[in-house]
């Protein structure tokens, strides 16, 4: 496992730097709403780094020939799955808080949604449903985003408690819940700092 430990840190750090570079490349001070193409690039960057991390750790992790065991172990992730999750989250963090732009970047919703679609589809479904409901009730895109972000962590926790088994993706469990908590903090912090001047929320 020492090889996994040695590689995991640089891979996750590289994920953050990739996100920060993407944010530097795409985000402009004078632009308001991001272009659809920018969101696609952000989502692709998160998935590409996550996939590369999965592959790299799977090559050095002991028992990589039995890589499918991780899928059938209840609520337990393999080393490569874990590093893939956290490196993808690092990309989202880099996009939301790029060091090259004084930690002021994009919303991070597109890459986060891409990661959820691949790894935790039920979580994505719950967040989209909450956002759509909030949008219908309040007619506020900002409040809809806040509702979607707020629902993520409770959904992950329920998935752990109820032992949800998704049709695809990774099993819900303790690491999924901690990962969702950190993702909620990253997205929520960006959402809060982007509030209009004088807004109470």
Secondary structure, 3 states (H helix, E strand, C coil): CHHHHHHHHHHHHHHHHHHHHHHHHHCCCCCCCCCHHHHHHHHHHHHHHHHHHHHHHHHHCCCHHHCCHHHHCCCCCCHHHHHHHHHHHHHHHHHHCCHHHCCCCCCCHHHHHHHHHHHCHHHHHHHHHHHHHHHHHHCCHHHHHHHHHHHHHHHHHHHHHHCCCCCCCCCCCHHHHHHHHHHHHHHHHHHHHCCCCCCCC
